[in-house]
Amino acid sequence: MRIAAAIILTLMVISSSAFANCVTNARGRVVCSNGEQAGGYNAKTGNAWKSQKNQAGVATIQTSAGGEAKTKNGNGVYQSANGKDCYKTAYNHGCN
C-alpha cells in the first residue's frame, strides 16, 4: 500500500502542476500546492491525498484509502471507503 501511495503522489506532483510548491511540514508530511490543487503523503500511515477546488469554491479531497470529502466555508460531507457518510455544518455534525 505504501508503494502505491508513493506512486500516486509522484504522479500527482508530475502531472497536476509543474510549478507546485512542495514542502515537508512539521509532522513529516509532504504537501504540494499551486492554489487550486494540492496533494500530500503521510509516511506514517501510508495514505496519499489530493485536493481540487472548483469554480464555486467547493474543495474535493480524495485519499488513496478510498475516502472522499467535499467542503466549503467550514461545512462538509465525507464518504469513507466502506460507504459511511458523515457531515458537518455550522450547528451540527454526525454520521449515518
C-alpha positions, 0 to 999 in steps of 0.5 A: 500500500505504501508503494502505491501511495508513493506512486500516486503522489509522484504522479500527482506532483508530475502531472497536476502542476509543474510549478507546485510548491512542495514542502515537508511540514512539521509532522513529516508530511509532504504537501504540494500546492499551486492554489487550486490543487494540492496533494500530500503523503503521510509516511506514517500511515501510508495514505496519499491525498489530493485536493481540487477546488472548483469554480464555486469554491467547493474543495474535493479531497480524495485519499488513496484509502478510498475516502472522499470529502467535499467542503466549503466555508467550514461545512462538509460531507465525507464518504469513507471507503466502506460507504459511511457518510458523515457531515458537518455544518455550522450547528451540527455534525454526525454520521449515518 
